[in-house]
């Protein structure tokens, strides 16, 4: 601020009273003193001294930052109708048209549906299925683009059996390789003579892929769902919300985490210094490490990682991303044990001071200690989950205590 402007402001007769009022208000908030809840004592010289009152009952700034003593989060308790599994793109799903099941290039399950377009000729696949999607807000699926330079358009159509009345969405800003597409249903464009039929009486879902002239494009689609809401994302902090999704497995809701756009997420309501933190996980990828992220910063990925090293592995690793880069603090192998697909396991970490202890369980009740490490680079931070190496897995049963 230059001198002339400063003098002009000071000349204003309201400036000083307003400034003093702001200072007094801020001071009152920080000290937490009021005539009603403050106490006075005599200092022996006839002067009353005001005692400092705790801020909302907290004794210091540390308790403000780490005030959440316990926390639990369960997705299995959610209404299973929160997610509609429209198609897993497996052999039994019944897609028709120009597509093919691809057992080599898939994201989830055992296969994806590939759709090819050659020399600007549309490749079209469709699924005839009766659905009521009127209570859902989001359509979501992963897709893979073989050559972004050959792709002209991808269009999703959802409507009646003849697609006389339907909703459409033209995908844009695609990337090469696998990516997660999340479309708010209110962004679809309505077509037809009977828009009242709406989302309640869906009979057909269609994907159209068009390549550029004199090129060939293949797009793979996988795990198509409708979800009632994306509000679950508010419980998490991450650099890219494609990392998390909801899924339905065995008629129960689970949290699906993919190494897509980000590699970790932390709980919004929890920070930890000395704590116990655990969660269940169901591995889905061979060699795809996943597990707990703690005392971490989701913005720069620095912190500690307690990892199960993926399907068909029997090893667990405590990693750290610190000032010196990535470091494996300890790796252990468990004899007569191997992680299996679709089996549920639990990881737990106890952190106290510089000591970090890792545990594993097959039932969520009986935990076996697998590693004990001393490291003091990070003393506090966020707590959450992580997935490595373009893999994915399911998580649930979060518990935190400090």
C-alpha positions as CSV (number, residue, x, y, z in Angstrom):
1,X,0.0,0.0,0.0
2,X,1.5,3.4,-0.9
3,X,1.7,6.3,1.5
4,X,-1.0,8.5,-0.2
5,X,-3.6,5.7,-0.1
6,X,-2.7,4.9,3.5
7,X,-3.3,8.5,4.6
8,X,-6.6,8.7,2.7
9,X,-7.8,5.6,4.5
10,X,-6.7,6.9,7.9
11,X,-8.5,10.1,7.3
12,X,-11.7,8.2,7.2
13,X,-13.4,8.7,10.6
14,X,-14.6,5.1,10.7
15,X,-11.3,3.5,10.1
16,X,-9.9,3.5,13.7
17,X,-13.0,2.3,15.5
18,X,-13.6,-0.4,12.9
19,X,-10.0,-1.6,13.1
20,X,-10.1,-1.7,16.9
21,X,-13.3,-3.6,16.8
22,X,-11.8,-6.3,14.5
23,X,-8.7,-6.6,16.7
24,X,-10.8,-7.0,19.9
25,X,-13.1,-9.6,18.2
26,X,-10.1,-11.7,17.0
27,X,-8.5,-11.5,20.4
28,X,-11.6,-12.7,22.1
29,X,-12.0,-15.7,19.8
30,X,-8.3,-16.8,20.2
31,X,-8.3,-16.4,23.9
32,X,-11.8,-17.7,24.4
33,X,-12.6,-15.2,27.1
34,X,-16.0,-13.8,27.9
35,X,-17.7,-12.3,30.9
36,X,-19.8,-15.4,31.3
37,X,-17.2,-18.2,31.1
38,X,-14.0,-16.5,32.2
39,X,-12.8,-16.5,35.8
40,X,-11.0,-13.8,37.7
41,X,-8.4,-14.1,40.5
42,X,-6.6,-11.6,42.7
43,X,-2.9,-11.4,42.2
44,X,-2.3,-10.2,45.7
45,X,-1.9,-6.6,44.7
46,X,-5.6,-5.8,44.4
47,X,-5.5,-6.4,40.6
48,X,-8.0,-8.8,39.1
49,X,-6.4,-11.1,36.6
50,X,-8.5,-12.8,33.9
51,X,-7.9,-16.6,33.5
52,X,-7.5,-18.0,30.0
53,X,-10.4,-20.3,29.1
54,X,-9.8,-23.3,26.8
55,X,-11.0,-22.9,23.2
56,X,-14.1,-25.1,23.0
57,X,-12.6,-27.2,25.8
58,X,-9.3,-27.9,24.0
59,X,-6.1,-27.4,25.9
60,X,-3.8,-26.6,23.0
61,X,-3.4,-26.3,19.3
62,X,-2.4,-30.0,19.0
63,X,-5.8,-31.1,20.4
64,X,-7.5,-28.8,17.9
65,X,-5.7,-30.5,15.0
66,X,-6.0,-34.0,16.2
67,X,-9.2,-33.8,18.2
68,X,-11.0,-36.7,16.6
69,X,-10.5,-39.5,19.1
70,X,-12.4,-42.3,17.3
71,X,-13.8,-42.7,13.8
72,X,-15.6,-45.5,12.0
73,X,-16.9,-45.7,8.4
74,X,-18.7,-48.7,6.9
75,X,-20.0,-48.9,3.3
76,X,-21.6,-52.3,3.7
77,X,-24.2,-50.6,5.9
78,X,-25.3,-48.5,3.0
79,X,-28.5,-49.2,1.0
80,X,-27.5,-51.7,-1.7
81,X,-29.8,-49.9,-4.1
82,X,-27.3,-47.0,-4.1
83,X,-25.5,-48.7,-7.0
84,X,-27.0,-50.5,-10.0
85,X,-24.6,-52.9,-11.7
86,X,-25.8,-52.4,-15.3
87,X,-23.1,-54.5,-17.0
88,X,-19.8,-56.1,-16.0
89,X,-19.1,-56.8,-19.8
90,X,-18.6,-60.5,-19.2
91,X,-19.7,-63.4,-21.4
92,X,-23.1,-63.7,-19.9
93,X,-24.1,-60.0,-20.2
94,X,-25.6,-60.3,-23.7
95,X,-24.2,-57.4,-25.6
96,X,-25.0,-57.3,-29.4
97,X,-23.5,-55.6,-32.4
98,X,-20.0,-54.9,-33.6
99,X,-18.2,-55.7,-30.3
100,X,-16.0,-58.4,-29.0
101,X,-15.1,-59.7,-25.6
102,X,-11.5,-58.8,-24.8
103,X,-9.8,-61.1,-22.2
104,X,-6.4,-59.3,-22.6
105,X,-7.3,-55.6,-22.2
106,X,-9.7,-55.2,-19.4
107,X,-9.9,-53.1,-16.2
108,X,-12.1,-55.1,-13.9
109,X,-13.5,-58.6,-13.8
110,X,-12.3,-61.1,-16.5
111,X,-13.0,-59.2,-19.7
112,X,-14.0,-55.9,-21.3
113,X,-16.1,-55.2,-24.4
114,X,-14.1,-53.9,-27.4
115,X,-15.7,-51.8,-30.1
116,X,-13.8,-51.2,-33.4
117,X,-14.4,-48.5,-36.0
118,X,-12.5,-48.5,-39.3
119,X,-12.3,-45.6,-41.8
120,X,-15.0,-43.5,-40.2
121,X,-17.5,-46.3,-40.1
122,X,-19.4,-46.4,-36.8
123,X,-18.8,-49.4,-34.5
124,X,-22.0,-50.0,-32.5
125,X,-22.8,-52.2,-29.6
126,X,-26.0,-52.4,-27.5
127,X,-27.5,-54.1,-24.5
128,X,-31.2,-54.8,-24.2
129,X,-32.1,-54.6,-20.6
130,X,-35.1,-53.2,-18.6
131,X,-33.9,-50.7,-16.1
132,X,-35.4,-48.0,-13.8
133,X,-32.7,-45.4,-13.5
134,X,-35.0,-42.6,-12.3
135,X,-33.5,-42.5,-8.8
136,X,-29.9,-42.3,-9.9
137,X,-27.7,-39.3,-10.5
138,X,-24.5,-40.6,-12.2
139,X,-23.5,-43.0,-14.9
140,X,-19.9,-44.4,-14.6
141,X,-17.6,-46.7,-16.4
142,X,-13.9,-47.1,-17.3
143,X,-12.9,-47.1,-21.0
144,X,-9.7,-47.5,-22.9
145,X,-8.8,-45.6,-26.1
146,X,-6.3,-47.4,-28.3
147,X,-5.1,-44.4,-30.3
148,X,-6.4,-40.9,-29.3
149,X,-5.3,-39.5,-32.7
150,X,-7.6,-41.9,-34.5
151,X,-10.7,-41.2,-32.4
152,X,-13.4,-38.9,-33.7
153,X,-16.3,-39.6,-31.3
154,X,-17.8,-41.8,-28.6
155,X,-21.5,-41.5,-28.0
156,X,-23.6,-43.1,-25.2
157,X,-27.3,-43.6,-25.9
158,X,-29.8,-44.8,-23.2
159,X,-33.5,-45.1,-24.0
160,X,-36.4,-47.2,-25.2
161,X,-36.0,-50.4,-27.3
162,X,-35.9,-48.5,-30.7
163,X,-34.1,-45.5,-29.3
164,X,-37.0,-43.3,-30.5
165,X,-37.0,-41.7,-27.1
166,X,-33.5,-41.6,-25.6
167,X,-30.8,-39.7,-23.8
168,X,-27.4,-39.1,-25.3
169,X,-24.0,-38.0,-24.2
170,X,-21.0,-37.2,-26.5
171,X,-17.7,-38.0,-24.7
172,X,-14.9,-35.5,-25.1
173,X,-11.4,-34.8,-23.8
174,X,-10.5,-38.5,-23.9
175,X,-7.0,-39.7,-23.3
176,X,-5.1,-42.7,-24.6
177,X,-5.4,-45.9,-22.4
178,X,-7.7,-46.6,-19.5
179,X,-9.6,-43.8,-17.8
180,X,-12.7,-43.5,-15.7
181,X,-15.8,-41.7,-17.1
182,X,-18.3,-40.3,-14.6
183,X,-21.3,-38.6,-16.3
184,X,-24.0,-36.7,-14.3
185,X,-27.3,-37.8,-15.7
186,X,-28.6,-34.3,-15.9
187,X,-26.0,-33.6,-18.5
188,X,-27.4,-36.1,-21.0
189,X,-29.4,-34.6,-23.9
190,X,-33.0,-35.7,-24.3
191,X,-34.3,-36.8,-27.7
192,X,-37.7,-38.0,-29.0
193,X,-41.4,-37.4,-28.9
194,X,-42.1,-38.8,-25.5
195,X,-39.7,-37.3,-23.0
196,X,-42.0,-38.2,-20.1
197,X,-40.8,-41.8,-20.4
198,X,-37.6,-40.4,-19.0
199,X,-35.2,-42.6,-17.1
200,X,-37.8,-44.8,-15.5
201,X,-38.4,-47.1,-18.5
202,X,-35.0,-47.8,-20.0
203,X,-34.8,-50.7,-22.4
204,X,-31.6,-50.2,-24.3
205,X,-28.1,-48.9,-23.8
206,X,-25.8,-48.3,-26.8
207,X,-22.2,-47.2,-27.4
208,X,-21.1,-45.8,-30.7
209,X,-17.5,-45.4,-31.7
210,X,-16.4,-43.5,-34.8
211,X,-12.8,-43.3,-36.1
212,X,-11.3,-40.6,-38.2
213,X,-11.1,-41.2,-42.0
214,X,-8.4,-43.7,-43.0
215,X,-7.7,-44.8,-39.5
216,X,-8.8,-47.6,-37.1
217,X,-9.9,-47.1,-33.5
218,X,-10.7,-49.6,-30.8
219,X,-12.4,-48.5,-27.6
220,X,-12.9,-51.0,-24.7
221,X,-15.7,-50.5,-22.1
222,X,-15.8,-52.1,-18.7
223,X,-18.0,-52.2,-15.5
224,X,-21.0,-49.9,-16.3
225,X,-22.9,-48.7,-13.2
226,X,-25.5,-46.2,-12.2
227,X,-25.0,-44.5,-8.8
228,X,-27.5,-42.5,-6.8
229,X,-25.1,-39.9,-5.6
230,X,-21.5,-38.9,-5.5
231,X,-21.8,-37.5,-2.0
232,X,-19.6,-40.2,-0.6
233,X,-16.6,-38.3,-2.1
234,X,-17.1,-35.6,0.5
235,X,-15.7,-38.0,3.2
236,X,-12.4,-38.1,1.3
237,X,-9.6,-35.8,0.1
238,X,-7.6,-36.6,-3.0
239,X,-6.0,-34.9,-6.0
240,X,-8.4,-36.6,-8.5
241,X,-11.8,-37.9,-7.5
242,X,-11.6,-40.7,-10.2
243,X,-9.5,-42.5,-7.6
244,X,-12.6,-43.5,-5.7
245,X,-16.0,-44.9,-6.6
246,X,-18.8,-47.0,-5.2
247,X,-19.3,-50.6,-6.3
248,X,-21.7,-53.4,-5.4
249,X,-20.2,-56.8,-4.6
250,X,-22.3,-59.7,-3.2
251,X,-25.2,-57.3,-2.9
252,X,-23.3,-55.0,-0.6
253,X,-21.8,-51.6,-1.2
254,X,-18.0,-51.3,-1.1
255,X,-15.5,-48.5,-1.7
256,X,-13.6,-49.1,-5.0
257,X,-10.2,-47.5,-5.3
258,X,-8.4,-47.4,-8.6
259,X,-4.9,-46.1,-9.4
260,X,-6.5,-43.6,-11.7
261,X,-5.5,-39.9,-11.6
262,X,-4.2,-40.4,-8.0
263,X,-2.7,-43.1,-5.9
264,X,-4.1,-42.3,-2.5
265,X,-6.9,-40.6,-0.6
266,X,-7.2,-39.5,3.0
267,X,-10.3,-39.3,5.2
268,X,-11.6,-35.7,5.5
269,X,-12.4,-35.9,9.2
270,X,-9.3,-37.6,10.6
271,X,-5.7,-36.7,11.2
272,X,-3.3,-38.7,13.3
273,X,-0.2,-38.4,15.4
274,X,-0.3,-41.4,17.7
275,X,-3.1,-43.8,16.7
276,X,-4.4,-47.1,15.6
277,X,-5.9,-47.3,12.1
278,X,-7.3,-50.3,10.2
279,X,-9.4,-51.2,7.2
280,X,-10.5,-54.2,5.2
281,X,-9.4,-54.7,1.6
282,X,-10.3,-57.2,-1.2
283,X,-7.4,-57.4,-3.8
284,X,-8.4,-57.6,-7.5
285,X,-5.1,-57.3,-9.4
286,X,-2.2,-59.6,-9.8
287,X,0.9,-57.9,-8.4
288,X,-1.1,-54.7,-7.7
289,X,-0.1,-53.4,-4.3
290,X,-2.7,-51.7,-2.1
291,X,-3.2,-50.8,1.5
292,X,-3.1,-48.0,4.1
293,X,-1.6,-44.5,3.7
294,X,-0.9,-42.7,7.0
295,X,0.9,-39.7,8.4
296,X,0.6,-38.6,4.9
297,X,0.0,-35.6,2.6
298,X,-2.3,-36.5,-0.2
299,X,-1.2,-33.4,-2.2
300,X,2.4,-34.5,-2.7
301,X,2.0,-38.2,-1.8
302,X,4.6,-38.0,1.0
303,X,4.0,-40.2,4.0
304,X,4.0,-43.9,5.0
305,X,2.4,-46.8,3.0
306,X,1.6,-50.2,4.6
307,X,1.0,-52.4,1.5
308,X,-0.2,-55.9,0.6
309,X,1.7,-56.7,-2.5
310,X,-1.3,-58.1,-4.6
311,X,-2.9,-61.3,-5.7
312,X,-0.7,-64.4,-5.6
313,X,1.8,-62.7,-3.3
314,X,2.6,-63.4,0.3
315,X,4.6,-60.3,1.0
316,X,3.8,-57.0,2.8
317,X,5.9,-53.8,2.6
318,X,6.2,-50.6,4.6
319,X,7.2,-47.9,2.2
320,X,8.0,-44.2,2.7
321,X,8.0,-41.3,0.3
322,X,10.1,-38.8,2.1
323,X,12.7,-36.1,1.4
324,X,15.0,-38.6,-0.1
325,X,12.4,-40.2,-2.4
326,X,10.9,-43.6,-2.2
327,X,12.3,-46.0,0.4
328,X,11.3,-49.6,1.4
329,X,11.5,-49.5,5.2
330,X,10.8,-53.2,5.5
331,X,9.4,-56.1,3.5
332,X,8.2,-59.4,5.1
333,X,6.9,-62.6,3.6
334,X,4.4,-65.0,5.3
335,X,5.0,-68.7,4.7
336,X,2.0,-70.9,3.8
337,X,0.0,-67.8,2.9
338,X,-1.0,-66.1,-0.4
339,X,-3.4,-63.3,-1.2
340,X,-6.3,-64.5,-3.2
341,X,-8.7,-62.6,-5.5
342,X,-12.1,-61.7,-4.0
343,X,-11.0,-62.7,-0.5
344,X,-11.3,-60.2,2.3
345,X,-8.3,-59.2,4.5
346,X,-7.6,-56.5,7.0
347,X,-4.5,-54.3,7.5
348,X,-3.9,-52.4,10.7
349,X,-1.2,-49.9,11.7
350,X,-0.2,-48.7,15.2
351,X,1.9,-45.5,15.2
352,X,3.3,-44.1,18.4
353,X,6.2,-41.7,18.3
354,X,8.7,-43.0,15.9
355,X,7.5,-46.6,16.2
356,X,5.3,-48.1,13.4
357,X,3.8,-51.6,13.8
358,X,1.9,-53.3,11.0
359,X,-0.6,-56.1,11.4
360,X,-2.7,-58.3,9.1
361,X,-5.9,-60.3,9.7
362,X,-8.1,-62.7,7.8
363,X,-11.2,-62.0,10.0
364,X,-10.9,-58.5,11.3
365,X,-10.7,-59.7,14.9
366,X,-7.4,-61.6,15.3
367,X,-4.4,-59.6,14.0
368,X,-0.9,-60.9,13.5
369,X,2.0,-58.5,13.8
370,X,4.1,-58.6,10.6
371,X,6.5,-55.7,11.0
372,X,7.9,-53.2,13.5
373,X,9.9,-50.2,12.3
374,X,11.3,-47.0,13.9
375,X,11.3,-44.0,11.6
376,X,10.8,-40.3,12.6
377,X,10.6,-38.4,9.4
378,X,6.8,-37.9,9.6
379,X,5.1,-37.5,13.0
380,X,1.6,-36.8,12.0
381,X,-0.7,-36.4,8.9
382,X,-3.7,-37.7,7.1
383,X,-4.9,-41.3,7.1
384,X,-6.5,-43.2,4.2
385,X,-5.9,-45.8,1.5
386,X,-3.6,-46.3,-1.5
387,X,-3.5,-48.3,-4.7
388,X,-0.3,-48.8,-6.8
389,X,0.5,-49.8,-10.4
390,X,-2.7,-49.1,-12.3
391,X,-4.5,-51.7,-10.2
392,X,-7.7,-51.5,-8.1
393,X,-9.3,-53.1,-5.0
394,X,-12.3,-52.8,-2.7
395,X,-12.1,-51.3,0.8
396,X,-14.4,-51.0,3.8
397,X,-14.6,-51.3,7.7
398,X,-12.5,-48.2,8.5
399,X,-11.6,-47.8,12.2
400,X,-9.5,-45.1,13.8
401,X,-8.5,-44.5,17.5
402,X,-6.1,-42.2,19.2
